[in-house]
Amino acid sequence: MQKEELKQYLNAAIDALSYEELNMFMFTLKSDEPDLLSVGQEVVTLKGEVKKMNTISLKLSGEINAMFEKTKKENEKDSVLSKDLKRVLLKITAQDELMMRTKYHFDELPEMSRFLNRNFKKKFFAWKDGFNIQHKKWEKFMTSIDMERTGLEDEVFNKEYHEAIEIVSKSSIEHMQITENQEIGYLYNNILIKRAKVTVNKL
């Protein structure tokens, strides 16, 4: 029997042995047969290392699977939080649109006639001043939470953030410039929350 054949024979035999049987096997090797003894020692050592590696691999595989399940659950939780956050942000955008429309109407009001009741004008201007104070506070709040409006007049059209619902062609206005805002768009930390609906100039 050749040395390589002996290795294969011993390896096949050792596959079926337990650790106790492997230790007993070492005692059956005769010291006056150096080749057989060295081959046996080599195979027993390798077999022990392989079994140790298999144990470590199984343990590592279990840890990886546990980590994967944990990550999956955390991602699902984060996804739910993201939906909740978006729901809140959309409520904020609705409130902002109301504030913007109210300010627009205040700004577009014609000058008060001197024939109007003085008491009425006094109350009206107090109301307007109160709104302007509230509007300034609201603007600070929007900035503090990193909310940004987009799709306003004179902006350049960006298909990532804007939806063109009407096209005009005016030579006096720059190409792809927004001429009118139909619905304001919003970004949160540069992430699109709501797409703007706009009128765009196209030459």
Residue frames as qw, qx, qy, qz and C-alpha x, y, z in Angstrom:
[[0.000, 0.889, 0.459, 0.000, 0.00, 0.00, 0.00],
 [0.401, 0.455, -0.017, 0.795, 1.36, 3.38, -1.04],
 [0.198, -0.204, -0.458, 0.842, 1.62, 6.28, 1.43],
 [0.289, -0.014, -0.153, -0.945, -1.10, 8.31, -0.41],
 [0.586, -0.236, -0.673, -0.385, -3.45, 5.33, -0.47],
 [0.451, -0.267, -0.712, 0.467, -2.84, 4.88, 3.24],
 [0.027, 0.089, 0.216, -0.972, -3.76, 8.53, 3.86],
 [0.484, -0.111, -0.385, -0.778, -7.02, 8.11, 1.96],
 [0.606, -0.239, -0.757, -0.046, -7.82, 4.89, 3.80],
 [0.332, -0.234, -0.600, 0.689, -7.11, 6.45, 7.21],
 [0.161, 0.015, 0.020, -0.987, -9.05, 9.60, 6.36],
 [0.568, -0.199, -0.540, -0.588, -12.10, 7.59, 5.31],
 [0.587, -0.274, -0.734, 0.204, -11.88, 5.49, 8.46],
 [0.233, -0.150, -0.442, 0.853, -11.41, 8.53, 10.74],
 [0.282, -0.251, -0.277, -0.884, -14.51, 10.25, 9.29],
 [0.672, -0.398, -0.524, -0.339, -16.63, 7.78, 11.23],
 [0.591, -0.160, -0.598, 0.517, -14.68, 8.11, 14.51],
 [0.335, -0.913, -0.202, -0.115, -15.55, 10.21, 17.56],
 [0.044, 0.842, -0.433, 0.320, -12.92, 12.21, 19.51],
 [0.702, -0.468, 0.506, -0.177, -12.58, 9.37, 22.02],
 [0.933, 0.215, 0.271, 0.103, -12.06, 6.85, 19.23],
 [0.496, 0.804, -0.204, 0.255, -9.54, 9.17, 17.58],
 [0.268, -0.758, 0.536, -0.257, -7.47, 9.23, 20.78],
 [0.853, -0.179, 0.485, -0.072, -7.64, 5.42, 21.05],
 [0.817, 0.567, 0.038, 0.093, -6.54, 5.19, 17.41],
 [0.157, 0.863, -0.441, 0.190, -3.28, 6.97, 18.27],
 [0.548, -0.523, 0.633, -0.160, -2.35, 4.21, 20.68],
 [0.915, 0.187, 0.355, -0.032, -2.73, 1.51, 18.01],
 [0.573, 0.777, -0.237, 0.108, 0.03, 3.04, 15.90],
 [0.891, -0.270, -0.006, 0.366, 3.42, 1.39, 16.51],
 [0.158, -0.916, 0.225, 0.290, 6.43, 3.60, 17.12],
 [0.519, -0.318, 0.654, 0.450, 8.67, 1.27, 15.07],
 [0.441, 0.510, 0.618, 0.403, 6.70, 2.18, 11.95],
 [0.187, -0.402, -0.075, 0.893, 7.67, 5.90, 11.50],
 [0.089, -0.101, -0.532, -0.836, 5.86, 6.44, 8.21],
 [0.352, -0.509, -0.750, -0.235, 2.60, 5.03, 9.49],
 [0.370, -0.558, -0.491, 0.558, 2.92, 6.94, 12.80],
 [0.127, -0.268, 0.082, 0.952, 3.60, 10.32, 11.14],
 [0.204, -0.240, -0.627, -0.712, 0.75, 9.86, 8.67],
 [0.387, -0.555, -0.736, 0.030, -1.62, 8.88, 11.46],
 [0.299, -0.499, -0.331, 0.743, -0.61, 11.90, 13.58],
 [0.024, -0.084, 0.312, 0.946, -1.02, 14.23, 10.62],
 [0.294, -0.364, -0.704, -0.535, -4.47, 12.92, 9.75],
 [0.394, -0.577, -0.660, 0.276, -5.68, 12.96, 13.37],
 [0.223, -0.389, -0.142, 0.882, -4.47, 16.57, 13.79],
 [0.106, -0.043, -0.463, -0.879, -6.13, 17.67, 10.54],
 [0.337, -0.459, -0.779, -0.263, -9.33, 15.87, 11.44],
 [0.333, -0.560, -0.534, 0.539, -9.44, 17.64, 14.80],
 [0.092, -0.276, 0.085, 0.953, -8.91, 21.01, 13.13],
 [0.202, -0.217, -0.653, -0.696, -11.67, 20.30, 10.61],
 [0.365, -0.565, -0.740, 0.033, -14.12, 19.37, 13.38],
 [0.271, -0.503, -0.310, 0.760, -13.16, 22.51, 15.30],
 [0.015, 0.105, -0.335, -0.936, -13.70, 24.63, 12.17],
 [0.268, -0.393, -0.763, -0.438, -17.08, 23.02, 11.59],
 [0.340, -0.603, -0.622, 0.367, -18.14, 23.89, 15.14],
 [0.166, -0.418, -0.044, 0.892, -17.00, 27.49, 14.70],
 [0.078, -0.084, -0.581, -0.806, -18.74, 27.70, 11.32],
 [0.288, -0.536, -0.777, -0.162, -22.03, 26.47, 12.76],
 [0.299, -0.612, -0.428, 0.594, -21.79, 28.96, 15.61],
 [0.107, -0.284, 0.212, 0.929, -20.95, 31.81, 13.22],
 [0.135, -0.276, -0.729, -0.611, -23.79, 30.79, 10.90],
 [0.291, -0.638, -0.700, 0.135, -26.21, 30.92, 13.83],
 [0.240, -0.557, -0.188, 0.772, -24.97, 34.39, 14.82],
 [0.031, -0.071, 0.464, 0.882, -25.29, 35.67, 11.25],
 [0.208, -0.457, -0.777, -0.378, -28.86, 34.36, 10.98],
 [0.304, -0.670, -0.549, 0.397, -29.77, 35.96, 14.32],
 [0.189, -0.414, 0.067, 0.888, -28.21, 39.26, 13.19],
 [0.039, -0.155, -0.647, -0.746, -30.11, 39.07, 9.89],
 [0.257, -0.611, -0.741, -0.104, -33.43, 38.55, 11.68],
 [0.298, -0.636, -0.333, 0.629, -32.69, 41.42, 14.07],
 [0.128, -0.235, 0.306, 0.914, -31.75, 43.74, 11.19],
 [0.104, -0.354, -0.755, -0.542, -34.89, 42.72, 9.31],
 [0.279, -0.702, -0.636, 0.158, -37.10, 43.57, 12.31],
 [0.270, -0.555, -0.098, 0.781, -35.29, 46.90, 12.85],
 [0.071, -0.012, 0.515, 0.854, -35.74, 47.80, 9.18],
 [0.187, -0.551, -0.754, -0.306, -39.44, 46.98, 9.40],
 [0.314, -0.708, -0.445, 0.449, -39.68, 49.19, 12.49],
 [0.223, -0.368, 0.176, 0.885, -37.78, 52.02, 10.76],
 [0.007, 0.264, 0.688, 0.676, -40.13, 51.68, 7.78],
 [0.239, -0.714, -0.658, -0.008, -43.15, 52.16, 10.04],
 [0.318, -0.645, -0.171, 0.674, -41.48, 55.19, 11.65],
 [0.186, -0.101, 0.436, 0.875, -40.79, 56.63, 8.21],
 [0.099, -0.519, -0.716, -0.457, -44.46, 56.28, 7.25],
 [0.320, -0.764, -0.486, 0.279, -45.49, 58.00, 10.46],
 [0.322, -0.462, 0.083, 0.822, -42.96, 60.78, 9.86],
 [0.094, 0.149, 0.580, 0.795, -44.19, 61.30, 6.31],
 [0.183, -0.675, -0.695, -0.165, -47.80, 61.46, 7.53],
 [0.329, -0.739, -0.271, 0.521, -46.85, 64.20, 10.01],
 [0.283, -0.276, 0.321, 0.861, -44.84, 66.08, 7.37],
 [0.032, 0.402, 0.686, 0.606, -47.78, 66.03, 4.96],
 [0.245, -0.801, -0.535, 0.108, -49.97, 67.59, 7.67],
 [0.347, -0.598, 0.013, 0.722, -47.34, 70.29, 8.09],
 [0.207, 0.040, 0.541, 0.815, -47.33, 70.96, 4.32],
 [0.081, -0.660, -0.683, -0.302, -51.14, 71.35, 4.37],
 [0.319, -0.811, -0.306, 0.383, -50.83, 73.91, 7.17],
 [0.360, -0.374, 0.266, 0.812, -48.05, 75.72, 5.30],
 [0.144, 0.353, 0.649, 0.658, -50.15, 75.95, 2.13],
 [0.195, -0.815, -0.545, -0.033, -52.93, 77.55, 4.19],
 [0.387, -0.698, -0.047, 0.601, -50.47, 80.06, 5.66],
 [0.328, -0.111, 0.473, 0.810, -49.07, 80.88, 2.21],
 [0.044, 0.565, 0.668, 0.482, -52.52, 81.37, 0.66],
 [0.274, -0.846, -0.412, 0.200, -53.62, 83.60, 3.54],
 [0.381, -0.548, 0.141, 0.731, -50.50, 85.76, 3.22],
 [0.255, 0.174, 0.603, 0.736, -51.02, 86.02, -0.53],
 [0.075, -0.734, -0.612, -0.285, -54.61, 87.25, -0.07],
 [0.356, -0.795, -0.209, 0.444, -53.52, 89.74, 2.59],
 [0.382, -0.347, 0.333, 0.790, -50.81, 91.09, 0.27],
 [0.154, 0.291, 0.668, 0.667, -53.21, 91.33, -2.68],
 [0.046, -0.764, -0.601, 0.231, -55.88, 93.29, -0.82],
 [0.257, 0.681, 0.173, 0.663, -56.44, 96.77, -2.25],
 [0.188, 0.125, -0.412, 0.883, -55.74, 99.76, -0.08],
 [0.091, -0.569, -0.754, 0.315, -58.42, 100.41, 2.50],
 [0.046, 0.673, 0.352, 0.649, -60.82, 103.19, 1.56],
 [0.112, 0.122, -0.429, 0.888, -60.88, 106.18, 3.86],
 [0.532, -0.258, -0.149, -0.793, -64.64, 105.94, 3.86],
 [0.673, -0.187, -0.716, 0.001, -64.61, 102.65, 5.70],
 [0.621, -0.749, -0.126, -0.193, -65.56, 102.56, 9.34],
 [0.096, 0.747, -0.564, 0.339, -62.54, 103.57, 11.46],
 [0.663, -0.387, 0.554, -0.322, -63.27, 100.90, 14.06],
 [0.952, 0.260, 0.148, -0.062, -63.43, 98.23, 11.32],
 [0.579, 0.702, -0.339, 0.241, -60.10, 99.33, 9.83],
 [0.231, -0.684, 0.587, -0.366, -58.48, 99.34, 13.25],
 [0.819, -0.182, 0.494, -0.228, -59.61, 95.77, 13.97],
 [0.883, 0.470, 0.001, 0.011, -58.69, 94.62, 10.49],
 [0.389, 0.743, -0.463, 0.288, -55.13, 95.94, 10.70],
 [0.467, -0.538, 0.615, -0.338, -54.73, 94.46, 14.17],
 [0.929, 0.091, 0.325, -0.150, -55.82, 91.13, 12.72],
 [0.737, 0.637, -0.175, 0.142, -53.38, 91.49, 9.81],
 [0.035, 0.751, -0.571, 0.329, -50.49, 92.43, 12.12],
 [0.711, -0.340, 0.547, -0.284, -51.28, 89.44, 14.32],
 [0.939, 0.312, 0.145, -0.020, -51.18, 87.15, 11.28],
 [0.502, 0.755, -0.357, 0.224, -47.84, 88.60, 10.14],
 [0.311, -0.634, 0.634, -0.314, -46.32, 87.90, 13.56],
 [0.857, -0.060, 0.472, -0.197, -47.66, 84.33, 13.40],
 [0.817, 0.573, -0.053, 0.020, -46.35, 83.95, 9.84],
 [0.196, 0.774, -0.554, 0.235, -42.81, 84.94, 10.91],
 [0.556, -0.407, 0.666, -0.285, -42.91, 82.35, 13.69],
 [0.911, 0.244, 0.294, -0.152, -44.13, 79.75, 11.22],
 [0.611, 0.725, -0.308, 0.084, -41.28, 80.54, 8.81],
 [0.116, -0.658, 0.692, -0.274, -38.76, 80.00, 11.63],
 [0.772, -0.123, 0.560, -0.275, -40.44, 76.70, 12.47],
 [0.870, 0.484, 0.042, -0.077, -40.23, 75.51, 8.83],
 [0.374, 0.750, -0.510, 0.195, -36.53, 76.39, 8.73],
 [0.395, -0.548, 0.659, -0.331, -35.86, 74.68, 12.06],
 [0.813, 0.004, 0.560, -0.159, -37.22, 71.32, 10.81],
 [0.235, -0.324, 0.709, 0.581, -35.40, 71.59, 7.43],
 [0.486, 0.582, 0.652, -0.016, -38.58, 71.88, 5.37],
 [0.121, -0.357, 0.348, 0.859, -38.14, 73.68, 2.06],
 [0.592, 0.613, 0.347, -0.390, -40.70, 74.84, -0.49],
 [0.293, -0.201, 0.670, 0.652, -40.16, 74.19, -4.18],
 [0.233, 0.500, 0.753, 0.359, -41.96, 74.96, -7.44],
 [0.018, -0.784, -0.294, 0.547, -42.35, 78.67, -6.74],
 [0.499, 0.854, 0.136, 0.044, -42.42, 81.28, -9.49],
 [0.193, 0.894, -0.405, 0.012, -39.08, 82.12, -11.17],
 [0.630, -0.396, 0.663, 0.079, -37.54, 78.76, -10.17],
 [0.336, 0.411, -0.721, -0.445, -36.06, 76.63, -12.95],
 [0.903, -0.025, -0.064, -0.424, -38.17, 73.56, -13.72],
 [0.025, -0.426, 0.899, -0.097, -36.76, 70.31, -12.28],
 [0.712, -0.058, -0.517, -0.473, -38.61, 67.14, -13.30],
 [0.438, -0.008, -0.825, 0.358, -37.41, 65.42, -10.13],
 [0.063, -0.263, -0.602, 0.751, -39.37, 67.85, -7.93],
 [0.338, 0.369, 0.082, -0.862, -41.91, 69.49, -10.26],
 [0.404, 0.375, 0.818, 0.165, -44.81, 68.33, -12.40],
 [0.075, 0.170, -0.271, -0.945, -45.63, 70.54, -15.40],
 [0.327, 0.487, 0.785, -0.200, -49.42, 70.69, -15.75],
 [0.395, 0.876, 0.257, -0.099, -49.37, 73.59, -18.19],
 [0.607, -0.062, 0.285, 0.739, -46.89, 74.89, -20.77],
 [0.226, 0.931, 0.162, -0.239, -46.63, 78.51, -21.98],
 [0.701, 0.189, 0.223, 0.650, -44.29, 80.11, -24.48],
 [0.029, -0.991, -0.112, 0.070, -43.24, 83.66, -23.67],
 [0.690, 0.491, -0.139, 0.514, -40.10, 85.12, -25.23],
 [0.095, -0.796, 0.243, -0.546, -39.69, 87.56, -22.35],
 [0.742, -0.525, 0.343, -0.238, -39.22, 84.70, -19.86],
 [0.045, -0.542, 0.832, 0.104, -36.30, 82.28, -19.61],
 [0.699, 0.104, -0.633, -0.316, -36.65, 78.79, -21.06],
 [0.645, -0.193, -0.726, 0.136, -37.91, 76.19, -18.50],
 [0.006, 0.148, -0.469, 0.870, -38.65, 78.87, -15.93],
 [0.105, -0.520, -0.833, 0.156, -41.70, 78.34, -13.70],
 [0.045, -0.353, -0.195, -0.914, -44.23, 81.08, -14.39],
 [0.589, -0.398, 0.023, -0.703, -46.99, 80.02, -12.01],
 [0.038, 0.142, -0.938, 0.313, -47.38, 77.72, -9.07],
 [0.621, -0.290, -0.455, -0.568, -50.54, 75.61, -8.86],
 [0.843, -0.520, -0.120, -0.067, -49.50, 73.53, -5.85],
 [0.081, -0.819, 0.548, -0.151, -46.39, 74.06, -3.73],
 [0.876, 0.101, -0.458, 0.116, -43.89, 71.21, -3.51],
 [0.499, -0.786, 0.301, -0.208, -41.95, 70.33, -0.35],
 [0.694, 0.333, -0.579, 0.270, -38.57, 68.85, 0.49],
 [0.685, -0.702, 0.137, -0.137, -37.54, 67.51, 3.89],
 [0.557, -0.561, 0.539, 0.291, -33.75, 67.31, 4.29],
 [0.190, 0.494, -0.617, -0.583, -33.57, 67.39, 0.46],
 [0.147, 0.151, 0.972, 0.100, -35.96, 64.41, 0.25],
 [0.309, -0.185, -0.408, -0.839, -39.10, 64.95, -1.81],
 [0.209, 0.209, 0.786, -0.544, -42.24, 64.91, 0.33],
 [0.457, 0.669, 0.525, -0.261, -44.70, 66.42, -2.15],
 [0.453, 0.160, 0.486, 0.730, -44.22, 67.19, -5.85],
 [0.125, 0.509, 0.120, -0.843, -45.06, 70.72, -7.00],
 [0.462, 0.573, 0.640, 0.222, -47.57, 71.34, -9.80],
 [0.171, -0.604, 0.093, 0.773, -46.49, 74.23, -11.98],
 [0.596, 0.781, 0.182, -0.032, -46.82, 76.15, -15.22],
 [0.626, -0.360, 0.367, 0.586, -43.57, 76.18, -17.22],
 [0.370, 0.823, -0.152, -0.403, -42.26, 78.44, -19.96],
 [0.735, -0.047, 0.578, 0.352, -40.93, 76.47, -22.91],
 [0.226, 0.717, -0.267, -0.602, -39.39, 78.27, -25.87]]
